Amino acid sequence: MENNEILSAMYDRILEDIPPTKKYNKLMEQFEEEKKKFVDNIAEQNAETLEKLLSIQFQADDELDKQIFAKGFSIAFKLFVELIYNEERDV
């Protein structure tokens, strides 16, 4: 398993353990309401196109979130290694 796959699996696992915040839920409710209003005002064919576009956007956002998680994990690991190194050096 490659590093990216490991970090992706860790990210997915963390998401399973963290419930969405009230703010996130409220924003998603607002999003769904506005999306429904928008879809009601456009033709069915355009609604399908919108769904495809939103799917791509959500996938891109998910990928970005994984990259941010991996970068944060990398920084945390480097800080941990530096801490251990400094403790060993001070002994």
Secondary structure, DSSP 8 states (H G I E B T S, - for coil): --HHHHHHHHHHHHHHHS---HHHHHHHHHHHHHHHHHHHTS-HHHHHHHHHHHHHHHHHHHHHHHHHHHHHHHHHHHHHHHHHHHHHHH-
